[in-house]
């Protein structure tokens, strides 16, 4: 399994989850876990995904998500799970 961590942050608006999930489904990326919250009008979502079945390499998926973010007005970042864990180790 090739796990990745995806974060989505920005002003809340209609269609954020739909835009991100549609892109992931179109690229055969499976969502394993998802958490989202809205605080004072700001949207924040974190997803754990499995990219094992995707035909796209990691960098293409990450760039595509960034483009989706630009289109819907949020910032989307994708990281390999092991890098995310290393960066956030206490």
FENWOJO-V311166 format. One record per residue. N is the residue number from 0. RES is the residue in three letters. PHI is phi as a letter, one per 40 degrees, with the letter a starting at -180 (* if undefined). PSI is psi in radians with two decimals (* if undefined). D_FIRST is the distance of its C-alpha to the first C-alpha in Angstrom with 1 decimal. Layout:
BEGIN
N/RES/PHI/PSI/D_FIRST
N/RES/PHI/PSI/D_FIRST
END
This chain:
BEGIN
0/UNK/*/2.33/0.0
1/UNK/b/1.65/3.8
2/UNK/c/2.48/6.0
3/UNK/b/2.77/9.6
4/UNK/b/2.21/13.0
5/UNK/b/2.27/15.6
6/UNK/b/2.48/19.3
7/UNK/b/2.15/22.2
8/UNK/b/2.41/25.7
9/UNK/i/-3.08/29.1
10/UNK/c/2.35/32.2
11/UNK/c/2.39/31.5
12/UNK/a/2.85/32.2
13/UNK/c/2.35/31.6
14/UNK/g/0.02/28.5
15/UNK/c/-0.95/26.1
16/UNK/c/-0.73/23.4
17/UNK/c/-0.76/24.2
18/UNK/c/-0.78/24.0
19/UNK/c/-0.84/20.6
20/UNK/c/-0.62/19.1
21/UNK/c/-0.79/20.9
22/UNK/d/-0.80/19.5
23/UNK/c/-0.78/15.8
24/UNK/c/-0.74/16.7
25/UNK/c/-0.45/18.6
26/UNK/b/0.28/15.6
27/UNK/f/0.67/13.2
28/UNK/c/2.17/11.2
29/UNK/c/2.28/10.4
30/UNK/c/2.08/12.1
31/UNK/c/-0.61/10.9
32/UNK/a/2.52/14.0
33/UNK/a/2.41/17.1
34/UNK/b/2.30/20.2
35/UNK/a/2.61/23.3
36/UNK/a/2.74/26.8
37/UNK/b/2.15/30.1
38/UNK/b/2.02/32.5
39/UNK/f/0.74/35.9
40/UNK/g/-0.01/34.7
41/UNK/b/2.24/31.7
42/UNK/c/2.37/28.3
43/UNK/a/2.17/25.2
44/UNK/b/2.49/21.7
45/UNK/b/2.32/18.4
46/UNK/b/2.50/15.1
47/UNK/b/2.20/11.6
48/UNK/b/2.85/9.4
49/UNK/b/2.03/6.2
50/UNK/c/0.19/7.4
51/UNK/d/-0.63/5.6
52/UNK/c/-0.05/9.0
53/UNK/c/2.48/11.3
54/UNK/c/-0.18/14.0
55/UNK/c/2.48/14.8
56/UNK/c/2.81/14.1
57/UNK/d/-0.84/13.2
58/UNK/c/-0.59/17.0
59/UNK/c/-0.74/18.1
60/UNK/c/-0.80/16.0
61/UNK/c/-0.77/17.3
62/UNK/c/-0.69/20.8
63/UNK/c/-0.71/20.8
64/UNK/c/-0.69/20.0
65/UNK/c/-0.68/22.8
66/UNK/c/-0.73/25.1
67/UNK/d/-0.76/24.4
68/UNK/d/-0.77/25.3
69/UNK/c/-0.70/28.5
70/UNK/c/-0.62/29.4
71/UNK/b/0.04/29.1
72/UNK/g/0.53/30.4
73/UNK/b/2.94/27.5
74/UNK/b/2.16/25.5
75/UNK/b/2.23/21.8
76/UNK/b/2.48/19.6
77/UNK/b/2.32/15.9
78/UNK/b/2.61/14.4
79/UNK/c/2.51/11.4
80/UNK/d/-0.74/10.7
81/UNK/c/-0.62/12.1
82/UNK/c/-0.74/15.1
83/UNK/d/-0.80/15.7
84/UNK/c/-0.74/15.9
85/UNK/c/-0.69/18.2
86/UNK/c/-0.46/20.4
87/UNK/b/0.36/20.9
88/UNK/c/2.39/21.5
89/UNK/c/*/24.9
END
